[in-house]
Amino acid sequence: MTEGRADGAAAPTPVPAALRGLCPRCGAPSLFAGLTAFAPQCRACGLDFTMFNVGDGPAAFLTLILGAIVVGLASWLQLRFDPPLWVQMLIWIPVTAVGTVLALRIAKAALLGAEYRNAAREGRISDVAP
């Protein structure tokens, strides 16, 4: 179902493709145009990324996971070393921001790759007799 690369190699596997932002068809590093925004199409093979609908699912899911990790680590740091509030803020605000952007890129790339690999399309109701 997936097409191979132009040089005859197989399409990239999902995990490396998601980690590096690779096109699911050809493996070129052209999936993103910005920090978390998809490019309109692959610069190498021309695959149209606008036909995929990743949605906001990764953002909500990652907020819960990353929030739990940061709160747990901040609580541990507070109980273990009792640093002042400004130290906590100096550590956890950048960690949260960078972690969110990186995790969102990976999750969005993984979902787009899964949609391509599984040929996911909008659901349709077939002709079913009442």
N, CA, C and O of each residue as an XYZ file, in Angstrom:
520
protein
N       0.818     -1.189      0.000
C       0.000      0.000      0.000
C       0.858      1.248      0.000
O       0.514      2.233     -0.653
N       1.982      1.225      0.728
C       2.848      2.388      0.707
C       3.767      2.287     -0.493
O       4.137      1.196     -0.928
N       4.118      3.412     -1.002
C       4.989      3.455     -2.163
C       6.433      3.528     -1.703
O       6.723      4.082     -0.643
N       7.316      2.987     -2.476
C       8.725      3.050     -2.142
C       9.329      4.389     -2.515
O       8.677      5.236     -3.125
N      10.573      4.562     -2.143
C      11.269      5.800     -2.464
C      11.697      5.784     -3.922
O      11.710      4.738     -4.571
N      12.041      6.950     -4.418
C      12.449      7.076     -5.818
C      13.722      6.281     -6.108
O      13.917      5.810     -7.229
N      14.596      6.128     -5.094
C      15.844      5.403     -5.311
C      15.695      3.897     -5.131
O      16.689      3.170     -5.138
N      14.435      3.415     -4.966
C      14.185      1.993     -4.855
C      14.149      1.479     -3.430
O      13.773      0.328     -3.204
N      14.531      2.302     -2.462
C      14.508      1.876     -1.060
C      13.074      1.896     -0.541
O      12.194      2.529     -1.124
N      12.862      1.196      0.554
C      11.531      1.146      1.159
C      11.217      2.469      1.851
O      12.117      3.236      2.192
N       9.928      2.719      2.051
C       9.501      3.903      2.782
C      10.019      3.807      4.217
O      10.244      2.704      4.715
N      10.212      4.946      4.887
C      10.772      4.915      6.242
C       9.840      4.238      7.237
O       8.619      4.274      7.083
N      10.420      3.629      8.248
C       9.611      3.015      9.300
C       9.036      4.113     10.193
O       9.605      5.203     10.263
N       7.918      3.848     10.877
C       7.201      4.910     11.595
C       7.992      5.645     12.681
O       7.910      6.870     12.764
N       8.741      4.943     13.498
C       9.426      5.609     14.616
C      10.516      6.563     14.125
O      10.505      7.727     14.522
N      11.452      6.131     13.285
C      12.453      7.085     12.805
C      11.831      8.226     11.991
O      12.298      9.364     12.053
N      10.791      7.920     11.241
C      10.132      8.970     10.457
C       9.526     10.022     11.363
O       9.617     11.215     11.073
N       8.906      9.597     12.462
C       8.298     10.549     13.397
C       9.371     11.344     14.135
O       9.216     12.550     14.331
N      10.431     10.705     14.537
C      11.483     11.394     15.289
C      12.210     12.441     14.453
O      12.620     13.478     14.973
N      12.369     12.172     13.159
C      13.124     13.086     12.297
C      12.255     13.920     11.367
O      12.786     14.718     10.595
N      10.939     13.760     11.416
C      10.057     14.548     10.557
C      10.202     14.200      9.084
O      10.288     15.088      8.235
N      10.230     12.904      8.782
C      10.431     12.450      7.412
C       9.104     12.274      6.691
O       8.092     11.937      7.306
N       9.117     12.499      5.407
C       7.951     12.256      4.563
C       7.628     10.768      4.619
O       8.531      9.943      4.478
N       6.359     10.401      4.823
C       6.032      8.973      4.918
C       6.176      8.221      3.598
O       6.277      6.994      3.599
N       6.188      8.927      2.484
C       6.323      8.252      1.188
C       7.780      8.053      0.792
O       8.194      6.939      0.472
N       8.572      9.153      0.814
C       9.929      9.056      0.265
C      11.028      9.098      1.314
O      12.164      8.725      1.021
N      10.724      9.539      2.525
C      11.735      9.589      3.569
C      12.554     10.861      3.596
O      13.531     10.937      4.342
N      12.193     11.862      2.810
C      12.912     13.136      2.833
C      12.518     13.924      4.081
O      11.367     13.852      4.512
N      13.444     14.668      4.664
C      13.124     15.447      5.871
C      12.369     16.733      5.528
O      12.885     17.833      5.725
N      11.159     16.589      5.020
C      10.414     17.750      4.533
C       9.003     17.839      5.097
O       8.149     18.498      4.504
N       8.737     17.193      6.225
C       7.386     17.139      6.762
C       6.941     18.468      7.368
O       5.774     18.841      7.252
N       7.861     19.185      8.014
C       7.492     20.415      8.719
C       8.014     21.655      8.020
O       9.118     21.669      7.475
N       7.176     22.721      8.049
C       7.579     24.018      7.521
C       7.958     24.957      8.661
O       8.646     25.952      8.434
N       7.524     24.660      9.872
C       7.821     25.462     11.048
C       8.047     24.545     12.234
O       8.339     23.360     12.075
N       7.906     25.113     13.437
C       8.118     24.281     14.623
C       7.157     23.113     14.689
O       7.578     21.974     14.893
N       5.857     23.382     14.516
C       4.867     22.298     14.563
C       3.919     22.326     13.369
O       2.984     21.528     13.315
N       4.137     23.214     12.425
C       3.257     23.324     11.259
C       3.765     22.438     10.125
O       4.949     22.450      9.789
N       2.850     21.676      9.548
C       3.222     20.837      8.412
C       3.482     21.701      7.181
O       2.877     22.758      7.007
N       4.383     21.235      6.344
C       4.584     21.858      5.040
C       3.375     21.498      4.175
O       2.725     20.485      4.432
N       3.059     22.299      3.160
C       1.909     21.962      2.318
C       2.119     20.669      1.529
O       1.169     19.923      1.290
N       3.359     20.407      1.127
C       3.663     19.177      0.398
C       5.135     18.848      0.549
O       5.935     19.698      0.939
N       5.486     17.614      0.239
C       6.878     17.182      0.311
C       7.670     17.845     -0.812
O       7.237     17.853     -1.965
N       8.818     18.394     -0.475
C       9.657     19.043     -1.486
C      10.315     18.025     -2.409
O      10.706     18.370     -3.525
N      10.443     16.777     -1.963
C      11.120     15.765     -2.768
C      10.172     15.000     -3.692
O      10.439     14.878     -4.887
N       9.055     14.479     -3.141
C       8.180     13.625     -3.954
C       6.832     14.263     -4.278
O       6.082     13.726     -5.092
N       6.510     15.403     -3.655
C       5.269     16.097     -3.968
C       4.039     15.582     -3.234
O       2.927     15.983     -3.578
N       4.188     14.699     -2.225
C       3.043     14.203     -1.476
C       2.337     15.376     -0.798
O       2.970     16.176     -0.108
N       1.022     15.472     -0.998
C       0.221     16.561     -0.451
C      -0.107     16.262      1.015
O      -0.885     15.354      1.308
N       0.493     17.033      1.940
C       0.253     16.824      3.363
C      -1.065     17.428      3.823
O      -1.531     17.108      4.917
N      -1.682     18.294      3.020
C      -2.939     18.927      3.424
C      -4.111     17.951      3.411
O      -5.149     18.242      4.005
N      -3.977     16.815      2.758
C      -5.081     15.853      2.716
C      -5.167     15.020      3.999
O      -6.130     14.276      4.182
N      -4.177     15.134      4.888
C      -4.185     14.409      6.145
C      -4.782     15.279      7.241
O      -4.555     16.488      7.268
N      -5.545     14.670      8.144
C      -6.197     15.399      9.221
C      -5.723     14.854     10.560
O      -6.306     13.916     11.103
N      -4.664     15.450     11.084
C      -4.122     15.008     12.363
C      -4.963     15.557     13.512
O      -5.136     14.872     14.521
N      -5.484     16.760     13.386
C      -6.357     17.339     14.405
C      -5.606     17.788     15.650
O      -4.385     17.941     15.639
N      -6.366     17.996     16.730
C      -5.797     18.492     17.983
C      -5.598     17.397     19.015
O      -5.237     17.691     20.155
N      -5.819     16.162     18.654
C      -5.666     15.055     19.592
C      -4.290     14.991     20.237
O      -4.203     14.812     21.452
N      -3.209     15.131     19.472
C      -1.885     15.050     20.096
C      -1.662     16.136     21.143
O      -1.024     15.877     22.164
N      -2.167     17.334     20.917
C      -1.922     18.427     21.860
C      -2.571     18.148     23.207
O      -1.939     18.338     24.246
N      -3.796     17.710     23.208
C      -4.492     17.436     24.467
C      -3.844     16.263     25.202
O      -3.638     16.320     26.414
N      -3.533     15.221     24.476
C      -2.923     14.035     25.073
C      -1.551     14.356     25.662
O      -1.235     13.942     26.777
N      -0.741     15.092     24.910
C       0.599     15.429     25.369
C       0.580     16.397     26.543
O       1.458     16.339     27.404
N      -0.405     17.284     26.592
C      -0.522     18.205     27.719
C      -0.708     17.436     29.014
O      -0.090     17.758     30.029
N      -1.554     16.427     28.981
C      -1.782     15.627     30.181
C      -0.532     14.845     30.589
O      -0.174     14.814     31.766
N       0.116     14.226     29.635
C       1.300     13.421     29.948
C       2.454     14.298     30.420
O       3.046     14.037     31.468
N       2.773     15.327     29.658
C       3.892     16.188     30.014
C       3.608     16.940     31.312
O       4.514     17.141     32.121
N       2.362     17.357     31.516
C       2.000     18.031     32.759
C       2.218     17.149     33.968
O       2.735     17.609     34.986
N       1.834     15.893     33.873
C       2.024     14.960     34.988
C       3.511     14.746     35.272
O       3.914     14.685     36.433
N       4.315     14.634     34.239
C       5.755     14.435     34.418
C       6.393     15.659     35.072
O       7.168     15.527     36.018
N       6.063     16.854     34.563
C       6.658     18.084     35.101
C       6.221     18.315     36.548
O       7.049     18.673     37.386
N       4.951     18.118     36.854
C       4.481     18.305     38.232
C       5.149     17.301     39.168
O       5.536     17.655     40.281
N       5.285     16.073     38.732
C       5.965     15.071     39.553
C       7.420     15.434     39.818
O       7.885     15.341     40.954
N       8.135     15.844     38.785
C       9.536     16.217     38.958
C       9.698     17.491     39.779
O      10.612     17.588     40.598
N       8.817     18.468     39.566
C       8.882     19.709     40.347
C       8.575     19.434     41.818
O       9.202     20.017     42.702
N       7.627     18.562     42.076
C       7.311     18.201     43.459
C       8.486     17.488     44.118
O       8.833     17.780     45.262
N       9.092     16.560     43.400
C      10.256     15.866     43.924
C      11.382     16.847     44.233
O      11.997     16.771     45.297
N      11.657     17.774     43.304
C      12.715     18.759     43.500
C      12.427     19.633     44.719
O      13.325     19.935     45.505
N      11.174     20.033     44.865
C      10.790     20.871     46.002
C      10.965     20.128     47.329
O      11.503     20.683     48.287
N      10.519     18.898     47.381
C      10.617     18.129     48.613
C      12.054     17.712     48.940
O      12.420     17.617     50.112
N      12.845     17.472     47.941
C      14.221     16.995     48.153
C      15.185     18.128     48.485
O      16.004     17.993     49.395
N      15.098     19.263     47.749
C      16.087     20.328     47.897
C      15.526     21.655     48.404
O      16.293     22.523     48.821
N      14.205     21.828     48.377
C      13.535     23.050     48.825
C      14.121     24.325     48.197
O      14.512     25.247     48.914
N      14.180     24.376     46.834
C      14.713     25.583     46.197
C      13.680     26.710     46.245
O      12.493     26.452     46.444
N      14.124     27.960     46.062
C      13.164     29.061     46.006
C      12.292     28.959     44.743
O      12.626     28.255     43.791
N      11.179     29.679     44.771
C      10.224     29.629     43.663
C      10.859     30.024     42.335
O      10.562     29.416     41.306
N      11.726     31.030     42.342
C      12.316     31.488     41.083
C      13.181     30.402     40.445
O      13.295     30.353     39.221
N      13.788     29.537     41.244
C      14.584     28.436     40.692
C      13.663     27.417     40.027
O      13.951     26.920     38.939
N      12.560     27.117     40.693
C      11.579     26.202     40.093
C      11.097     26.750     38.751
O      11.018     26.017     37.765
N      10.779     28.039     38.721
C      10.296     28.650     37.466
C      11.382     28.655     36.401
O      11.107     28.404     35.228
N      12.608     28.938     36.806
C      13.729     28.962     35.866
C      13.962     27.592     35.228
O      14.388     27.501     34.076
N      13.685     26.550     35.970
C      13.875     25.189     35.450
C      12.669     24.727     34.637
O      12.830     24.297     33.494
N      11.467     24.807     35.203
C      10.323     24.097     34.640
C       9.601     24.828     33.514
O       8.968     24.174     32.685
N       9.667     26.132     33.452
C       9.017     26.823     32.323
C       9.709     26.477     31.000
O       9.027     26.100     30.047
N      11.044     26.591     30.907
C      11.689     26.188     29.638
C      11.562     24.697     29.340
O      11.370     24.311     28.187
N      11.668     23.857     30.369
C      11.542     22.409     30.152
C      10.161     22.081     29.593
O      10.035     21.272     28.674
N       9.131     22.705     30.146
C       7.771     22.460     29.676
C       7.583     22.957     28.245
O       6.996     22.259     27.418
N       8.075     24.150     27.951
C       7.915     24.707     26.601
C       8.642     23.863     25.550
O       8.057     23.503     24.528
N       9.889     23.553     25.797
C      10.672     22.759     24.835
C      10.111     21.346     24.728
O      10.005     20.801     23.629
N       9.755     20.757     25.854
C       9.194     19.402     25.832
C       7.892     19.328     25.066
O       7.648     18.362     24.343
N       7.051     20.343     25.217
C       5.780     20.367     24.496
C       5.994     20.454     22.997
O       5.377     19.704     22.241
N       6.852     21.348     22.560
C       7.091     21.506     21.117
C       7.697     20.242     20.520
O       7.254     19.782     19.468
N       8.697     19.680     21.175
C       9.326     18.469     20.631
C       8.363     17.291     20.615
O       8.288     16.556     19.630
N       7.628     17.112     21.704
C       6.682     15.997     21.763
C       5.550     16.177     20.756
O       5.079     15.201     20.173
N       5.110     17.425     20.547
C       4.039     17.684     19.586
C       4.506     17.383     18.164
O       3.755     16.814     17.372
N       5.728     17.755     17.839
C       6.265     17.433     16.510
C       6.287     15.928     16.279
O       5.871     15.446     15.225
N       6.770     15.198     17.263
C       6.872     13.745     17.126
C       5.492     13.112     17.005
O       5.275     12.244     16.159
N       4.553     13.548     17.855
C       3.206     12.963     17.833
C       2.480     13.287     16.526
O       1.824     12.417     15.952
N       2.590     14.521     16.054
C       1.923     14.885     14.802
C       2.522     14.120     13.626
O       1.795     13.664     12.743
N       3.835     13.980     13.612
C       4.484     13.232     12.532
C       4.083     11.763     12.576
O       3.862     11.148     11.532
N       3.986     11.198     13.779
C       3.592      9.794     13.906
C       2.160      9.583     13.426
O       1.879      8.603     12.736
N       1.254     10.487     13.783
C      -0.131     10.342     13.347
C      -0.273     10.522     11.836
O      -1.032      9.795     11.196
N       0.448     11.480     11.265
C       0.388     11.655      9.813
C       0.950     10.423      9.114
O       0.393      9.964      8.117
N       2.051      9.888      9.633
C       2.623      8.673      9.056
C       1.678      7.491      9.147
O       1.585      6.696      8.212
N       0.970      7.369     10.276
C       0.002      6.276     10.434
C      -1.170      6.447      9.478
O      -1.656      5.466      8.915
N      -1.632      7.682      9.287
C      -2.719      7.918      8.326
C      -2.278      7.527      6.924
O      -3.036      6.897      6.187
N      -1.061      7.893      6.551
C      -0.566      7.554      5.209
C      -0.421      6.040      5.069
O      -0.863      5.453      4.082
N       0.195      5.429      6.052
C       0.472      3.990      5.981
C      -0.808      3.156      5.919
O      -0.861      2.151      5.209
N      -1.843      3.571      6.664
C      -3.097      2.821      6.720
C      -4.135      3.320      5.725
O      -5.266      2.834      5.718
N      -3.772      4.271      4.896
C      -4.687      4.863      3.910
C      -5.991      5.295      4.578
O      -7.081      5.046      4.062
N      -5.858      5.954      5.747
C      -7.038      6.400      6.500
C      -7.761      7.493      5.734
O      -7.137      8.404      5.190
N      -9.044      7.395      5.698
C      -9.885      8.384      5.026
C     -11.069      8.701      5.921
O     -11.304      8.023      6.921
N     -11.809      9.733      5.557
C     -13.004     10.099      6.296
C     -14.008      8.963      6.237
O     -14.164      8.320      5.199
N     -14.690      8.713      7.349
C     -15.652      7.618      7.412
C     -16.852      7.858      6.506
O     -17.298      8.994      6.348
N     -17.363      6.809      5.924
C     -18.517      6.898      5.048
C     -19.506      5.804      5.433
O     -19.112      4.697      5.801
N     -20.770      6.120      5.347
C     -21.795      5.126      5.591
C     -22.198      4.543      4.243
O     -22.610      5.261      3.332
N     -22.069      3.224      4.138
C     -22.403      2.576      2.871
C     -23.921      2.421      2.767
O     -24.656      2.676      3.722
N     -24.350      2.017      1.639
C     -25.793      1.804      1.403
C     -26.264      0.620      2.237
O     -26.023     -0.536      1.889
N     -26.924      0.916      3.316
C     -27.421     -0.117      4.207
C     -28.936     -0.034      4.192
O     -29.507      1.048      4.330
N     -29.584     -1.174      4.025
C     -31.050     -1.193      3.999
C     -31.577     -0.895      5.406
O     -31.041     -1.410      6.387
N     -32.621     -0.067      5.511
C     -33.172      0.278      6.837
C     -33.849     -0.875      7.519
O     -34.352     -0.725      8.632
